Amino acid sequence: MSRAVKLKSWQHRTLCVAIVLSAVCLFGAGCGILPKDGPTGYEVRGSADVTIEDAGRLSYVIVKLTPLVLSIIQTERQPTVPFSRLAQLRAPAGVRVGPADIVAVTVFEASAGGLFSPPAESGARTGNLVQFPAQEVDRNGNISIPYGGPVRALGRTPREIENEIQARLKQRAIDPQAVVTIVERSSNVVSVLGAVGAPTTIPLKPGGLKLLSAIARAGGLKFPDHESIVSVQRRGVTEQALITSIVKDPQNNIELAPNDVVYVIRSPRIFLAFGATPNPGSIGGQNNRRFVFEDENLTLAEGLAKAGGLVAERADPKSVFLFRFTRRDKLAQAGVDVSNFAGTEVPTVYKVDVSEAEGYFLANQLYLKHKDILFISEAPAVDLVKFLDIVAKINSTGRDIIGTATDIQLLKSTR
C-alpha cells in the first residue's frame, strides 16, 4: 500500500490550527516548554497589578553630524576641572608653630662673661652660645626659656618667636641673638592619600610645597594620569582637578596649606557600544560592550575601532548613533529647536553616516565623553532575513507534523 495518504480537509485544517497555536504558545505567550533564564516580557507585563508605560517618556533630539554641528559641539576634549582662582593664587605657606610641635632654641651672646657663659671659660673666648633642650609646645601654646619665662609660640613663625626671646633676654644677656627651629612638626603637615605609591604625611617647610611635588614624595601615581583625579580638602572645602589639567596648566599646581588633605582618586572614563558590532568575547576574549579610555582623548572613529567595527553582514553604515547629553545653548547655536526642553542639558542622538568618506573624517574629529553610548543599527534587509528564517523553521515544523500525522493515518489503515 502506498505511504502517501491524502489527509482529509478537516484534518488539514486542524493540523494548520495546531501549528499556529503551537507557534503562538512557544514564541508569544511562553508556555514554559522552551528553556529560558527568566520571565518573558509578556509574563512580566501580564503579572503586574498596575502598568504605566507611556507616562514620563524621555524626549530627545536627533542631530545629523555635519562640519557645522561638529565645530559648535566640539568645545572640549578631556574635561578640565581646575582649582578655584583662590587656590591658584595662594602664596607659599607661611609655616607657623602648631599644637604639639617640638621646638629647639639656641641663644648666642656677643662676648664672654654673659648670662650663659660658664664661669671657668669667662675669659677664654669672645662669644658664647647655649642650646636649650627641644621642647613640645604646651597646652597653653607656650615654650619655656630660662631667665625669659614662658614665651608664646602657638600660631607664630620662628622669626616672631626669636624676636620675643631676644627682647626678653636683652636686659640679662650680652646682645643676645636667638635661633628657633621646629624640630618636629605635628600640625603643619599635608596628608597625601589614595591611589599613590606610598601614602604619607609631609611636614610643610617655610619654602612651601607644590601639589605635584607632594604627590611625587608620596610615591607618585599608581594609575595613568588620564584616569587620576586629585581632590584637595582645605578648611572644610573640597576641590578637584584632573592630573592632566594640572600638568598642562602650572596655575593648577597649587601651593599647599597646612593641614591640607590630598586624595588621589582613580576614575577611568568609559563608553558603551551596542548593536551590529562583533559579539561580546569575540575580540581578544574580552567584553566588547564596555570600554575604558586608554588615553586622555578618544575619537568616535577610535571608539568604533575598539568595538570591533561594523559587522558587514548586519550593520547599516548610514545609521551609526551616538547618545549623550548636550548643552542646550550649543544645540541652539547649531540650529536645533530646544524650546520644548527644560534644563541646561538635552538628551541628544547624533547620527553619523559612515557610508561616505565624509562620515569617517567627522567621526575622527568628534571626541567621546565619559559614558557615551554608541549604537550601530542593523540594515533593513536583516529584519527580512530574520523573518524568512522564522517562516522557514515554521514550515519545516509543519512538514514534520504532517509527516507524523500521515504515518499515524497509514498505521491505522493497515490494521
C-alpha positions as CSV (number, residue, x, y, z in Angstrom):
1,M,0.0,0.0,0.0
2,S,1.3,3.5,-0.9
3,R,2.9,5.5,2.0
4,A,1.3,8.7,0.8
5,V,-2.1,9.1,2.3
6,K,-4.2,12.2,1.5
7,L,-5.4,13.9,4.6
8,K,-9.0,14.8,4.8
9,S,-9.8,18.5,4.7
10,W,-10.8,18.7,8.3
11,Q,-7.6,17.0,9.3
12,H,-5.6,19.5,7.3
13,R,-7.4,22.5,8.9
14,T,-6.9,21.0,12.3
15,L,-3.2,20.5,11.6
16,C,-2.7,24.1,10.5
17,V,-4.5,25.4,13.5
18,A,-2.4,23.3,15.7
19,I,0.8,24.6,14.1
20,V,-0.3,28.2,14.6
21,L,-1.3,27.7,18.2
22,S,1.9,25.9,18.9
23,A,3.9,28.8,17.4
24,V,1.9,31.4,19.5
25,C,2.4,29.3,22.6
26,L,6.1,28.8,22.1
27,F,7.1,32.2,20.9
28,G,4.4,34.6,22.1
29,A,2.8,33.6,25.4
30,G,5.6,31.5,26.8
31,C,4.1,28.2,27.9
32,G,7.1,27.0,29.7
33,I,8.1,24.5,27.1
34,L,11.3,26.2,25.9
35,P,14.2,26.7,28.2
36,K,14.9,30.3,29.5
37,D,16.8,32.1,32.1
38,G,13.9,34.4,33.2
39,P,10.4,35.6,32.6
40,T,9.4,36.9,29.2
41,G,8.4,40.5,28.7
42,Y,4.8,39.3,28.2
43,E,4.9,37.5,31.6
44,V,6.4,40.5,33.4
45,R,3.7,42.8,32.0
46,G,0.9,40.3,32.5
47,S,1.7,39.8,36.2
48,A,1.7,43.5,37.1
49,D,-1.1,44.9,39.1
50,V,-0.5,48.4,37.6
51,T,1.3,49.1,34.3
52,I,2.4,52.6,33.4
53,E,4.5,52.6,30.2
54,D,3.7,55.8,28.4
55,A,3.9,58.3,31.2
56,G,7.0,60.4,31.6
57,R,8.7,59.4,28.4
58,L,12.1,61.0,27.9
59,S,12.1,63.3,24.9
60,Y,15.3,63.7,22.8
61,V,16.5,65.2,19.6
62,I,18.3,63.7,16.6
63,V,21.1,65.7,15.1
64,K,23.0,64.7,12.0
65,L,26.7,65.2,12.5
66,T,27.9,67.8,10.0
67,P,31.0,70.1,9.9
68,L,28.9,72.9,11.3
69,V,27.5,70.9,14.2
70,L,30.9,69.5,14.9
71,S,32.5,72.9,15.1
72,I,29.9,74.0,17.7
73,I,29.7,71.0,20.0
74,Q,33.4,70.2,19.9
75,T,34.3,72.7,22.6
76,E,36.4,70.4,24.8
77,R,38.4,67.1,24.6
78,Q,39.3,65.7,28.0
79,P,37.2,67.8,30.5
80,T,39.3,70.0,32.6
81,V,38.3,70.6,36.2
82,P,40.6,73.4,37.5
83,F,41.0,74.5,41.1
84,S,39.4,77.8,42.1
85,R,41.2,81.0,41.4
86,L,41.6,81.5,45.2
87,A,43.5,78.2,45.5
88,Q,45.6,79.0,42.4
89,L,46.7,82.4,43.7
90,R,47.6,81.2,47.2
91,A,51.1,82.4,48.2
92,P,53.7,79.9,49.6
93,A,52.6,78.7,53.0
94,G,54.0,80.7,56.0
95,V,54.8,77.9,58.4
96,R,53.7,78.7,62.0
97,V,54.2,76.7,65.1
98,G,51.2,74.5,65.9
99,P,50.0,72.4,68.8
100,A,52.4,69.6,69.9
101,D,55.2,70.8,67.6
102,I,58.6,70.3,69.1
103,V,60.8,73.4,69.1
104,A,64.6,73.9,69.7
105,V,66.1,77.2,70.8
106,T,69.7,78.4,70.6
107,V,70.8,81.7,72.1
108,F,74.1,83.4,71.1
109,E,75.8,86.1,73.2
110,A,78.2,88.6,71.7
111,S,81.0,88.2,74.3
112,A,82.2,86.0,77.1
113,G,81.1,86.6,80.7
114,G,77.5,86.9,79.8
115,L,74.4,85.2,81.3
116,F,75.0,81.8,79.7
117,S,78.9,81.8,79.9
118,P,80.4,79.0,82.1
119,P,82.4,80.7,84.9
120,A,85.6,78.7,84.1
121,E,85.5,80.0,80.5
122,S,84.5,83.6,81.1
123,G,87.7,84.9,79.5
124,A,88.6,82.1,77.2
125,R,86.5,83.1,74.2
126,T,84.9,86.2,72.7
127,G,81.4,84.9,72.4
128,N,79.1,82.2,73.7
129,L,76.1,80.1,72.8
130,V,73.7,77.8,74.6
131,Q,71.3,75.2,73.2
132,F,68.2,74.6,75.2
133,P,66.7,71.1,75.2
134,A,64.0,70.7,72.5
135,Q,60.6,71.1,74.0
136,E,57.0,70.5,72.9
137,V,54.6,73.4,72.8
138,D,52.5,73.1,75.9
139,R,48.7,73.1,76.1
140,N,48.7,76.9,76.7
141,G,50.7,77.4,73.4
142,N,54.0,78.4,75.2
143,I,57.6,77.3,75.4
144,S,59.8,78.0,78.4
145,I,63.1,80.0,78.1
146,P,65.4,80.1,81.1
147,Y,65.6,83.6,82.5
148,G,62.9,84.6,79.9
149,G,59.9,82.8,81.2
150,P,57.1,81.4,79.1
151,V,57.1,82.6,75.5
152,R,54.1,82.4,73.3
153,A,54.8,80.0,70.3
154,L,51.5,78.8,69.1
155,G,50.4,80.4,65.8
156,R,53.7,82.3,65.4
157,T,56.5,82.0,63.0
158,P,60.0,81.0,64.2
159,R,61.2,84.6,63.4
160,E,58.5,86.1,65.6
161,I,59.4,83.8,68.5
162,E,63.1,84.7,68.0
163,N,62.3,88.4,68.3
164,E,60.4,87.9,71.6
165,I,63.2,85.8,73.1
166,Q,65.8,88.4,72.3
167,A,63.6,91.1,73.8
168,R,63.1,89.0,77.0
169,L,66.9,88.4,77.4
170,K,68.1,91.8,76.4
171,Q,68.4,93.1,79.9
172,R,70.2,90.0,81.2
173,A,72.4,88.6,78.3
174,I,75.1,90.4,76.3
175,D,73.5,91.4,72.9
176,P,71.5,88.1,72.7
177,Q,70.6,86.6,69.3
178,A,68.1,83.7,69.2
179,V,67.6,81.0,66.6
180,V,64.3,79.0,66.8
181,T,64.0,75.7,64.9
182,I,60.9,73.5,64.5
183,V,62.4,70.0,65.1
184,E,59.2,68.0,64.6
185,R,56.0,69.2,63.1
186,S,52.8,67.6,64.2
187,S,50.3,70.2,63.0
188,N,51.7,71.9,59.8
189,V,51.6,68.8,57.7
190,V,50.0,67.7,54.4
191,S,48.5,64.3,54.1
192,V,48.7,62.5,50.7
193,L,46.4,59.5,50.4
194,G,44.6,57.4,47.9
195,A,45.9,56.0,44.6
196,V,49.6,56.9,45.2
197,G,52.6,54.7,45.7
198,A,53.2,55.4,49.4
199,P,50.5,57.4,51.3
200,T,52.2,59.7,53.8
201,T,52.2,62.9,55.7
202,I,54.7,65.6,54.7
203,P,55.7,68.4,57.0
204,L,55.5,71.8,55.4
205,K,58.6,74.0,55.3
206,P,58.8,77.8,55.0
207,G,59.6,77.5,51.3
208,G,56.2,75.9,50.7
209,L,55.2,72.7,48.9
210,K,53.6,72.3,45.5
211,L,50.8,69.8,44.8
212,L,52.7,67.7,42.2
213,S,55.8,67.7,44.5
214,A,53.7,66.3,47.3
215,I,52.3,63.5,45.1
216,A,55.9,62.7,44.0
217,R,57.1,62.5,47.6
218,A,54.2,60.1,48.2
219,G,55.4,57.7,45.6
220,G,53.7,59.1,42.5
221,L,50.6,57.9,40.8
222,K,49.5,54.3,40.8
223,F,47.4,54.6,37.7
224,P,47.7,56.5,34.4
225,D,47.4,60.3,34.7
226,H,44.3,60.4,32.5
227,E,42.5,58.2,35.0
228,S,43.5,60.1,38.1
229,I,41.6,62.9,39.8
230,V,43.2,64.9,42.6
231,S,41.0,66.1,45.5
232,V,42.2,68.7,47.9
233,Q,40.4,69.3,51.2
234,R,41.1,72.7,52.8
235,R,39.3,74.3,55.7
236,G,36.1,72.3,55.1
237,V,36.1,72.9,51.3
238,T,36.9,70.2,48.8
239,E,38.1,70.9,45.2
240,Q,39.1,68.6,42.4
241,A,41.2,68.7,39.3
242,L,42.4,66.2,36.8
243,I,46.1,65.4,36.8
244,T,46.3,66.2,33.1
245,S,44.9,69.7,33.7
246,I,47.5,70.3,36.4
247,V,50.3,69.2,34.2
248,K,49.1,71.4,31.3
249,D,48.4,74.5,33.4
250,P,51.0,75.4,36.0
251,Q,48.5,77.6,37.8
252,N,46.7,74.4,38.9
253,N,49.9,73.1,40.5
254,I,48.8,75.0,43.7
255,E,50.7,75.7,46.8
256,L,49.5,73.5,49.7
257,A,48.5,74.9,53.0
258,P,48.9,73.5,56.5
259,N,46.6,70.6,57.2
260,D,45.6,70.1,53.6
261,V,44.5,66.6,52.7
262,V,45.4,65.5,49.2
263,Y,43.4,62.4,47.9
264,V,44.1,60.9,44.6
265,I,41.2,59.0,43.1
266,R,41.2,56.6,40.2
267,S,38.3,57.5,37.9
268,P,38.6,55.7,34.5
269,R,36.3,57.0,31.7
270,I,34.2,54.5,29.7
271,F,31.9,54.3,26.8
272,L,29.4,51.6,25.7
273,A,28.9,50.1,22.3
274,F,25.8,48.1,21.2
275,G,24.1,46.9,18.0
276,A,25.8,45.5,14.9
277,T,29.3,45.1,16.3
278,P,31.1,41.8,16.9
279,N,29.6,39.6,19.6
280,P,31.0,40.0,23.2
281,G,34.1,37.9,23.7
282,S,34.9,37.7,20.0
283,I,37.7,40.4,20.2
284,G,40.6,39.1,22.3
285,G,38.3,37.2,24.6
286,Q,37.1,40.5,26.1
287,N,33.7,42.0,26.6
288,N,33.4,44.4,23.7
289,R,30.4,46.3,25.0
290,R,32.0,48.4,27.8
291,F,35.3,50.0,27.0
292,V,37.8,52.0,29.1
293,F,39.6,55.0,27.6
294,E,43.3,54.1,27.1
295,D,44.4,57.7,26.6
296,E,43.4,61.2,27.5
297,N,41.2,61.6,24.4
298,L,39.4,59.1,22.2
299,T,37.6,59.9,19.0
300,L,34.4,58.3,17.7
301,A,36.3,56.6,15.0
302,E,38.7,55.1,17.5
303,G,35.8,54.0,19.6
304,L,34.2,52.2,16.7
305,A,37.5,50.5,16.1
306,K,37.9,49.4,19.7
307,A,34.4,47.9,19.5
308,G,35.5,45.8,16.5
309,G,34.0,48.0,13.8
310,L,30.7,47.4,11.9
311,V,29.7,43.8,11.1
312,A,29.4,43.9,7.3
313,E,26.6,41.3,7.2
314,R,24.4,43.2,9.6
315,A,25.3,46.8,10.1
316,D,23.7,49.8,8.4
317,P,26.6,52.3,7.8
318,K,24.2,55.1,7.4
319,S,22.9,54.7,10.9
320,V,25.7,55.0,13.4
321,F,24.3,56.8,16.5
322,L,26.0,58.5,19.5
323,F,23.8,59.1,22.6
324,R,24.8,61.8,25.1
325,F,23.5,64.9,26.9
326,T,24.4,68.2,25.2
327,R,24.1,71.7,26.5
328,R,21.0,73.4,25.1
329,D,22.9,76.6,24.2
330,K,25.2,74.5,21.9
331,L,22.3,72.8,20.2
332,A,20.6,76.2,19.8
333,Q,23.8,77.5,18.1
334,A,23.6,74.5,15.7
335,G,20.0,75.5,14.7
336,V,18.2,72.9,16.8
337,D,14.8,73.9,18.3
338,V,15.2,73.3,22.0
339,S,12.3,75.4,23.2
340,N,10.4,72.3,24.4
341,F,13.2,71.1,26.7
342,A,13.7,72.2,30.2
343,G,17.1,72.2,32.0
344,T,20.6,73.0,30.8
345,E,21.2,69.7,29.0
346,V,19.2,68.0,26.3
347,P,19.2,64.2,25.5
348,T,20.7,64.1,22.1
349,V,21.3,61.4,19.5
350,Y,24.0,62.2,16.9
351,K,23.6,60.4,13.6
352,V,26.8,59.7,11.6
353,D,26.8,58.3,8.1
354,V,30.0,56.3,7.5
355,S,28.8,55.0,4.1
356,E,30.6,58.1,2.8
357,A,34.2,59.3,3.3
358,E,33.0,62.5,5.0
359,G,31.5,60.4,7.8
360,Y,34.8,58.9,8.7
361,F,36.5,62.3,8.7
362,L,33.8,63.7,11.0
363,A,34.0,60.6,13.3
364,N,37.7,61.1,13.6
365,Q,37.3,64.6,14.9
366,L,34.4,64.1,17.4
367,Y,35.8,63.2,20.8
368,L,33.9,60.8,23.0
369,K,32.9,61.7,26.6
370,H,32.5,59.7,29.7
371,K,29.6,57.2,29.5
372,D,28.8,58.0,25.8
373,I,26.7,55.2,24.2
374,L,27.4,54.1,20.6
375,F,24.7,52.2,18.7
376,I,25.1,50.7,15.2
377,S,21.7,49.9,13.7
378,E,21.1,46.8,11.6
379,A,20.4,47.1,7.9
380,P,16.7,46.9,7.0
381,A,17.3,43.7,5.0
382,V,18.4,42.0,8.2
383,D,14.9,42.0,9.5
384,L,13.6,40.4,6.3
385,V,16.2,37.7,6.6
386,K,15.2,37.0,10.2
387,F,11.5,36.9,9.2
388,L,12.2,34.5,6.4
389,D,14.3,32.3,8.7
390,I,11.4,32.1,11.1
391,V,8.9,31.2,8.3
392,A,11.3,28.5,7.1
393,K,11.5,27.0,10.5
394,I,7.7,27.0,11.0
395,N,7.3,25.4,7.5
396,S,9.8,22.8,8.4
397,T,8.0,22.1,11.7
398,G,4.7,21.9,9.8
399,R,6.0,19.4,7.3
400,D,7.3,17.2,10.2
401,I,3.9,17.3,11.9
402,I,2.1,16.4,8.6
403,G,4.6,13.6,8.0
404,T,3.9,12.3,11.5
405,A,0.1,12.5,11.0
406,T,0.4,10.7,7.7
407,D,2.4,7.9,9.4
408,I,-0.3,7.6,12.0
409,Q,-3.1,7.6,9.4
410,L,-1.2,4.9,7.4
411,L,-0.7,2.8,10.5
412,K,-4.5,2.9,11.3
413,S,-5.4,2.0,7.7
414,T,-3.2,-1.2,7.8
415,R,-4.9,-2.6,10.9
